[in-house]
Amino acid sequence: MSLTREELRGGFRGLGLEAGDSVIVHSSLSSLGWVDGGARTVVDALCDTVGDGTVLMPTFTRYDRAYDPEMSPSTVGAITEACRNHPEAVRSAHPTKSVAAIGPGAESLVADHELRNSIGPGSPIHRLIDERDGQILLLGVDHTTNSALHVAERLANLPYRDQLAETTMRGADGSAETVEVNQVHCSRGFGVVGSIATRLGLEREGRVGDATARLVDGPRLLSLVVEVLDKQPGLLLCDVPDCERCAYARRRIADWQ
Ligand SMILES: [Zn+2]
């Protein structure tokens, strides 16, 4: 049995996604089971569901390759790659944390994606949540993929968000230019947010094909997590023993308190 565009649409509507909504989608194609037409069908079904709303997806790329918005493949899954290749999609210029968006105003949403503010206040992901009441769809994935939580880390002004990294961008003439971007922190500890969001009724869970899917209230999640981080700045750090980034973050928090 394969999943059709209509069935996907039904699944998204069942989660509460409606015409006019703006949504950030984090996804796993394989979690859905077999989809008729593959990743592109999922993108089309999302666009059908939100109608004149907006669909936005991360299309993150490798730090060790020169970024070209037309050519560089997304490293965060087949559905995001299909999104950036969609004829109506526009992609931002950030060399490591680009996003692609489809819908009215997509151009303005992805514009001015600052090198050192990839997923912080005023970045495309934050603007979608803040200015368009954006929701977050986790399709067969959990909160460890939820980039909005990086926005919360920034809004909470945590002391460990100061690291920079070098990468390269491809210029119009084909030359590669070295630039500095902000280092996005480890997200392996973000799963903790799932139980908080469920308990407080900030997300609706359902099935889309074989996948467990969650639709999360973006603005409410952001304000809640910022509030919790204020009292518990280590909330989002992971427990992986050799995680250098989280070890660094714990040192910074200890110095700061
Ligand atoms: Zn970590």
Boltz pocket constraint, residues with backbone or C-beta under 6 A from the ligand:
constraints:
  - pocket:
      binder: B
      contacts: [[A, 186], [A, 187], [A, 188], [A, 189], [A, 237], [A, 238], [A, 239], [A, 240], [A, 243], [A, 244], [A, 245], [A, 246]]
      max_distance: 6.0
